[in-house]
Each structure stands twice: as C-alpha cells, then as structure tokens.
C-alpha cells in the first residue's frame, strides 16, 4: 500500500510538471473581446468619418491563443457574429509604427489569416499611456492598446479594440524589432479599402551646364479617412553631371531617386507613402538608365550602385553597350539595340568597355529586367550609374561643345495596383560639355 501511495504521488508530481511546461510553451489566454460589424455597403462611408450609426451588429473574438515572440505573431480564436462562428488563425510579423514619432510605443503587424476567412486590414499594438488619437473608442486612447480590424469575404468590416492587459499579451520585449512598417499596414491602412483621387502637378526643373537635375511631375493620391485628408505625393528625380573631357580620364554620372511624402490636413506627417518606382513582374517596362555621350567621347568603365528593395534573390543587372563610329557623332546617341551585354554576378557591380574594329562605345547603361522584382520603395532610395569617359582622338577639334543625354525608363506604381500611375521612357536631362578639352 505504501509503495502504491509513493508511486501515485510521483505520478501526480510528474503530471503537474508536464502541465506547467506545456502551458509555458503554449499559453492559452481565454478572453473575449467585443466589437462591431460595419456592413459592406456602409464601409466606405464609415471610413470617411469614423462615425458609428448605432445600428452596427455585435461581434466577439473568443478563446484566443495569442503569442508574440520577438517580431513573430500568432493569434488563434473564433469570431462569432451574424449567428455564425468562424475560426481565426493569424500569423505574421510585427514592425515599428510610424506613430512612434508621436512618442507612442507602437507596432503594427503584417498578418494573414491562414483559414482564409478574413483579410487583416489593421493590427496595432501600443504599450504606453500616450494618447492614440485615431482609436475609435476614445476611452481607450491612453490605454495600452490592441486594435484588430478584419474584413470578411462579404466585405463586412469587423472592428476590435481592447486594453492590452485585458487581452493578456506581453509585448514588453519588442525593442529588438528593427524594421519599419509599410505605410499601407500602418497609418495608411484604410487605403486597402477606399480609393483615393490621383492627380498630377507640374514642377520646375532647373537646367545648366555640367550638372543639373530634373523631376517628373508630382503624382498625388488624396484619401479622406476619419474626417482627415491624407495626401500622398511621389516623384522621380534624375540628377546628372559630366566633367569636360580632355586628354585624360573624365567622369559622368546619373542618379534616379524616389521622392515621396504624406501630408495630413496640409501638414507634412511622413516622408513615406504607398508609391514606389517599381520594377516588379507587373511593371510595364524594364528599368533602364543610360548615359549617351557626344562628339569624340568614349565610355571606358561604368559602375552602378543604389539603395533599393528586391522581392526575391539578387538584383541581376546587365550593362548595356552602344557602339558609335569614332569622331562621327556630333551629338549624343541612344542606340535602338545594344551590340554587347555582360550580366553582373552577385557581387560584381561594374564593367569595362573596349573599342572594337575602330568603333568606340558611346553609351553606358544599366538595365534591370522587370522579372527581377527590384524597386525603389522608400524616400531617397536610388540607383546611380557612374562612368569614366575619355577623348577618342586628341587630333580632332579642340574644345568642341558636345551634348550628353542622361535618360531613364521606369514606372511609378501605387501599392497593390496592377497598372502604373505613370510610365516614363527616356526621361532625364541633357548637358553640354567640352570634348577634347584644352584649358
């Protein structure tokens, strides 16, 4: 009997230890959050002013199993509304929110419901008592906060907001998160649902000898949400410079830069937007940059650099080579086709050009195929093409005023849109310089 009691006690202790260990690895927080349902036909009107009609249907999130580990998020539960129960299984990553600039200890998620029942429109966490003015429930504005907005397959919008302590999620270890959220998952989340108005405005681009920049028109998208006007702006800026070419080696370069911003009610809020200079699979064209040289000038070497985003793999970039007859071209020339092309390796960002049979390279270029998924995503992301150039024949006309062209092909996209807002071909400035320069 004594042996039986001892054995039973050991079994009970082991069972308790196993239960504790299991709970630590799989914490289950049984909690119910109440929310509201905006019917699909009322969603756009609601987003424009964030005003409830008082007739919204109730919805609850039940039996959630919520785990946040570093940047990883997992939330499992059930959504009950309209006399039905649907499972929810959210997974994804957390990012630093733009609202941190307003002293909020805030993070947003890019989450997916693996059940396929819902699209996650907005997931927001705030871990301090600084007021978040965009919350729908103003009583929670200064609380530690969790916000979850979902859209079902019928287009209904499900809104949940809760105190973090009631939801039982520990987010005190999020300081290790490094990456910043895309605006469409952050303060511009509503642009997933409502269409703004796209406009185009002209701006002035100065011209000069030797160095200059030019800009595309400014493309803007204006959206009204919560009674505020959000205006996203984008333009592509091309800079160029060339140094007079003497008997030695000279230089020329051109840079394509993404410039973007977002204004709220006329005040600059962020140097981000949902616009990109895109080179993904949906782009209309390959992205190309060219420097075309004038009279008695040849390309010796080119190198590209940049700060950019890529969807997968590496940014395979080819160098394009245009051939012109020595001393015969009095102005810059962009060939219709290129006679040679050398693909860069993963760590090779440069190429050299050589004369062949009395013909000299007149054009340097870089090209990124649209299948490579490379794009300029953040303000001041850029591509730069640098070249070294020289005089072909020092016995020809001295101090000849030549013309160089700096041209780019690229598309401007709004996030998630199939068609570009603008497609630019052979866009960029031209500069005068002296070829076969003698001081």
C-alpha positions in Angstrom: 0.0 0.0 0.0 2.8 2.4 0.9 4.5 1.6 -2.4 1.3 2.4 -4.2 0.9 5.7 -2.5 4.5 6.7 -3.3 4.0 5.7 -6.9 0.8 7.8 -7.1 2.5 10.8 -5.6 5.3 10.6 -8.2 2.8 10.4 -11.0 0.9 13.4 -9.7 4.1 15.5 -9.4 5.2 14.5 -12.9 1.8 15.3 -14.3 1.9 18.7 -12.7 5.4 19.4 -14.0 4.3 18.3 -17.5 1.2 20.6 -17.4 3.3 23.6 -16.3 5.8 23.0 -19.1 3.1 22.6 -21.7 1.5 25.8 -20.6 4.7 27.7 -20.8 5.2 26.6 -24.4 1.6 27.1 -25.5 0.0 29.8 -23.4 -3.8 29.9 -23.8 -5.4 33.2 -22.9 -9.2 32.6 -22.7 -10.5 36.1 -23.3 -13.5 37.6 -25.1 -13.3 40.9 -27.0 -16.4 42.6 -28.1 -16.5 44.5 -31.3 -18.7 45.9 -34.0 -19.5 45.0 -37.6 -19.8 47.6 -40.3 -21.9 46.2 -43.2 -20.1 46.1 -46.5 -22.4 48.8 -48.1 -21.5 51.2 -45.2 -17.7 50.6 -45.0 -16.5 53.4 -47.2 -18.8 56.0 -45.6 -17.7 54.8 -42.1 -14.0 55.1 -43.0 -14.5 58.7 -44.3 -15.6 59.9 -40.8 -15.3 57.0 -38.3 -18.8 57.7 -37.1 -21.0 54.9 -35.9 -24.7 54.9 -36.8 -25.7 53.0 -33.6 -27.1 50.1 -35.7 -23.9 48.1 -36.0 -24.2 44.4 -35.3 -22.1 43.0 -32.4 -19.2 40.6 -32.9 -17.0 38.8 -30.4 -13.5 37.3 -30.6 -13.4 34.2 -28.3 -10.9 31.7 -26.9 -7.9 33.4 -28.3 -4.5 31.8 -28.1 -2.2 34.8 -28.6 1.6 34.5 -28.7 4.1 37.3 -29.5 7.7 36.3 -29.6 10.0 38.9 -30.9 8.6 40.1 -34.2 6.5 36.9 -34.7 2.8 37.0 -34.0 0.3 34.1 -33.7 -3.4 34.6 -32.7 -5.9 31.8 -32.8 -9.6 32.1 -31.9 -13.1 32.2 -33.1 -15.2 35.0 -34.4 -18.9 35.0 -33.6 -21.3 37.2 -35.5 -24.5 37.1 -37.6 -25.4 33.8 -35.8 -22.3 32.1 -37.1 -18.9 31.1 -35.7 -15.8 31.3 -37.9 -12.3 30.2 -36.9 -9.4 32.7 -37.0 -5.7 31.8 -37.2 -3.5 34.8 -37.7 0.3 34.6 -38.3 2.8 37.2 -39.4 5.4 39.8 -38.3 5.5 43.0 -36.3 7.1 46.2 -37.5 7.8 49.6 -35.9 5.0 52.0 -36.5 5.4 55.5 -38.0 3.4 56.7 -34.9 6.5 56.2 -32.8 7.4 59.7 -33.9 4.4 60.8 -31.8 6.0 59.2 -28.7 3.8 56.1 -29.0 5.5 52.8 -28.1 3.6 51.3 -31.1 3.9 48.5 -33.5 1.8 47.2 -36.4 1.5 43.8 -38.0 1.5 42.4 -41.5 -0.7 39.4 -40.7 -2.5 36.7 -42.7 -5.5 34.5 -41.7 -4.5 31.0 -42.7 -8.1 29.9 -42.5 -8.9 32.2 -45.4 -12.0 33.6 -43.6 -10.7 37.1 -43.1 -8.3 39.7 -44.5 -6.4 41.6 -41.9 -6.8 45.3 -42.6 -5.1 46.7 -39.5 -3.2 45.2 -36.5 -1.9 47.8 -34.0 -0.2 47.5 -30.6 0.5 50.3 -28.2 2.5 49.7 -25.0 2.4 53.0 -23.2 -0.2 55.6 -22.0 0.5 58.2 -24.7 -2.8 59.1 -26.4 -3.5 57.5 -29.7 -6.0 59.9 -31.3 -7.1 57.5 -34.1 -8.7 54.9 -31.9 -12.4 54.5 -32.4 -13.1 54.0 -28.7 -11.8 57.3 -27.2 -12.0 55.7 -23.7 -9.1 53.5 -24.7 -6.9 56.3 -26.3 -4.5 56.5 -23.4 -4.5 52.7 -22.5 -2.1 50.1 -23.5 -3.9 49.1 -26.6 -4.6 46.3 -29.2 -6.5 47.1 -32.4 -7.6 44.4 -34.9 -9.7 45.3 -38.0 -10.8 42.4 -40.2 -12.7 42.2 -43.4 -14.7 39.1 -44.2 -15.3 37.6 -47.7 -18.6 39.5 -47.9 -16.8 42.8 -47.5 -18.0 43.5 -43.9 -15.6 45.3 -41.6 -15.1 43.8 -38.1 -13.7 46.2 -35.6 -12.0 45.1 -32.3 -10.3 47.4 -29.8 -9.2 46.3 -26.3 -6.9 47.1 -23.4 -3.8 45.1 -23.7 -3.8 44.0 -20.1 -7.3 42.5 -20.6 -6.1 40.7 -23.7 -3.2 39.2 -21.8 -0.4 39.7 -24.3 3.1 40.6 -23.1 4.7 42.9 -25.6 7.5 44.3 -23.3 10.2 42.5 -25.4 9.6 44.3 -28.7 12.5 46.6 -28.5 14.5 44.2 -30.7 12.2 44.9 -33.7 14.3 46.7 -36.4 12.2 47.1 -39.5 9.8 49.9 -40.2 6.2 49.1 -41.3 5.0 49.8 -44.8 2.5 52.7 -44.7 -0.3 50.6 -46.1 -0.1 48.4 -43.0 0.3 51.4 -40.7 -1.1 54.9 -40.7 -2.5 54.5 -44.2 -4.2 51.1 -43.6 -7.5 52.4 -44.9 -6.1 52.8 -48.4 -6.5 49.0 -48.8 -10.3 49.6 -48.7 -11.1 53.0 -50.1 -10.0 54.5 -53.4 -8.4 58.0 -53.3 -8.2 60.5 -56.1 -5.0 60.6 -58.2 -3.8 63.9 -59.5 -0.7 65.2 -61.4 1.0 68.5 -60.9 3.9 70.0 -62.8 7.1 71.3 -61.1 10.0 73.3 -62.3 13.3 71.6 -63.0 16.4 73.8 -63.5 18.9 73.3 -66.3 22.5 74.2 -66.5 25.9 73.2 -68.0 27.8 70.3 -66.4 25.4 69.4 -63.6 21.6 69.5 -63.2 18.6 67.6 -62.0 15.1 67.2 -63.4 12.0 65.8 -61.9 8.9 64.1 -63.1 5.6 65.7 -62.3 4.3 65.2 -58.8 1.7 62.4 -58.7 -0.6 62.6 -55.7 -3.3 60.4 -54.2 -5.8 62.1 -51.8 -7.9 60.0 -49.4 -10.3 61.1 -46.7 -10.4 59.0 -43.6 -11.7 59.8 -40.1 -12.5 63.3 -41.2 -8.9 64.0 -42.2 -7.4 64.5 -45.6 -4.4 62.3 -46.4 -2.3 63.4 -49.5 0.4 61.1 -50.6 3.0 62.5 -53.1 5.6 61.0 -55.3 8.0 62.0 -58.0 11.1 60.6 -59.7 14.2 62.8 -59.6 17.0 62.4 -62.1 20.4 64.0 -61.3 23.2 64.2 -63.8 26.7 65.5 -64.0 29.5 65.5 -66.6 33.1 66.9 -66.5 34.8 68.4 -69.6 36.8 65.7 -71.3 40.4 66.3 -72.0 43.4 64.1 -72.9 43.0 62.1 -69.6 40.1 60.4 -68.0 36.9 62.3 -67.0 33.6 61.3 -65.3 29.9 61.4 -65.8 27.1 60.0 -63.6 23.3 59.9 -63.3 21.0 59.0 -60.4 17.4 58.1 -60.3 15.8 58.8 -56.8 12.4 58.2 -55.3 11.0 61.3 -53.6 7.8 60.8 -51.5 5.8 62.3 -48.7 2.4 62.2 -47.0 0.5 65.3 -45.7 -2.4 65.1 -43.3 -4.7 68.1 -43.5 -2.0 70.1 -45.3 0.8 69.4 -42.7 3.7 67.1 -43.5 3.4 63.9 -41.5 5.8 61.5 -43.0 8.4 61.1 -45.8 6.8 57.8 -46.8 3.9 56.8 -49.0 2.4 53.8 -50.8 4.1 54.8 -54.0 7.1 53.0 -55.5 9.3 53.2 -58.5 8.6 49.6 -59.4 10.4 47.0 -61.3 8.4 44.0 -60.3 6.6 41.5 -62.5 3.7 43.8 -63.1 5.9 46.6 -64.4 5.2 47.8 -67.9 8.9 48.0 -68.8 12.4 47.0 -67.7 14.1 49.7 -65.6 17.0 51.3 -67.5 19.5 54.1 -67.1 21.7 55.4 -69.9 24.4 58.0 -70.3 24.8 58.8 -74.0 27.9 60.8 -75.0 28.6 63.3 -77.7 31.3 64.2 -80.2 34.7 62.4 -79.9 33.9 60.9 -76.5 34.0 57.3 -75.4 33.0 55.2 -72.4 35.8 53.3 -70.6 34.1 51.9 -67.5 30.8 52.0 -65.6 29.6 51.0 -62.2 26.1 51.0 -60.7 25.2 51.4 -57.0 22.0 52.0 -55.2 19.7 51.6 -52.2 16.7 49.6 -53.2 14.3 46.7 -52.3 14.0 43.4 -54.0 11.3 40.8 -53.8 13.5 37.7 -54.1 17.1 36.8 -54.8 19.6 39.3 -56.1 19.2 42.3 -58.4 20.6 40.9 -61.6 21.7 44.0 -63.6 23.1 44.0 -67.1 25.4 46.6 -68.6 24.3 47.8 -72.0 26.9 48.9 -74.6 26.2 51.2 -77.5 28.6 51.4 -80.4 29.2 54.6 -82.4 31.8 55.4 -85.1 34.8 57.3 -83.8 34.6 61.0 -84.3 31.5 60.9 -86.4 28.8 61.6 -83.8 28.4 65.3 -83.1 25.5 64.7 -80.6 24.5 62.1 -78.1 23.0 58.9 -79.4 20.9 56.2 -77.8 21.1 53.1 -79.9 17.9 51.2 -80.6 19.6 47.9 -79.8 22.8 47.1 -78.0 25.6 45.1 -79.5 27.1 43.7 -76.3 25.8 42.9 -72.9 27.5 41.4 -69.9 25.5 40.2 -66.9 26.7 41.1 -63.4 27.4 38.5 -60.9 26.0 38.8 -57.3 29.0 40.9 -56.1 30.0 42.4 -59.4 28.7 45.9 -59.9 31.0 47.2 -62.7 32.1 46.6 -66.3 34.7 47.9 -68.7 34.1 48.9 -72.3 36.6 48.4 -75.2 36.8 49.7 -78.7 36.4 47.1 -81.4 37.5 47.4 -85.1 37.7 51.2 -84.9 34.3 51.5 -83.2 34.0 53.1 -79.8 31.4 52.7 -77.0 29.3 55.9 -77.0 26.7 54.9 -74.5 26.9 53.3 -71.0 23.8 51.8 -69.4 22.3 49.6 -66.7 19.1 47.5 -67.1 17.1 45.6 -64.6 14.6 43.1 -66.1 11.1 43.5 -64.8 11.1 39.8 -63.8 13.7 40.5 -61.1 11.3 42.3 -58.7 13.6 45.2 -57.9 12.1 48.6 -56.8 12.7 51.9 -55.1 10.4 51.7 -52.1 11.4 54.3 -49.5 12.1 58.1 -49.7 15.6 58.7 -51.2 16.0 55.1 -52.4 18.1 55.4 -55.6 20.0 53.9 -58.5 23.3 55.5 -59.7 25.2 54.9 -62.8 28.8 56.2 -62.7 31.1 56.2 -65.8 34.7 57.1 -66.6 35.0 58.7 -70.1 37.8 59.9 -72.3 38.6 61.6 -75.7 38.7 59.3 -78.6 41.1 61.2 -80.8 43.0 64.2 -79.4 43.9 65.3 -83.0 40.3 66.3 -83.7 38.6 69.6 -82.9 39.6 71.1 -79.6 37.1 72.4 -77.0 34.1 71.1 -79.0 30.8 71.9 -77.3 29.2 68.4 -77.1 25.8 67.3 -75.8 25.3 64.3 -73.4 22.0 62.8 -72.5 21.1 61.1 -69.2 18.0 59.0 -69.7 15.9 56.6 -67.6 13.0 54.2 -68.2 10.9 53.5 -65.1 7.3 53.1 -63.8 5.6 54.7 -60.8 3.2 52.5 -59.0 0.7 52.7 -56.2 0.9 49.8 -53.8 -1.2 46.9 -54.9 -2.3 48.4 -58.2 -1.8 46.4 -61.4 -1.4 49.4 -63.7 1.2 52.1 -63.2 0.3 55.7 -62.3 2.9 56.8 -64.8 5.4 55.2 -67.2 8.5 57.3 -68.1 10.6 56.5 -71.1 13.9 58.2 -72.0 13.3 60.6 -69.1 16.1 62.8 -67.9 18.2 65.9 -68.6 20.8 66.7 -71.2 24.1 68.6 -70.5 26.6 70.5 -72.6 30.3 69.8 -72.0 33.6 70.3 -73.9 35.1 67.3 -75.6 38.8 67.2 -76.4 39.2 70.0 -73.8 42.3 72.1 -73.8 42.5 74.6 -71.0 
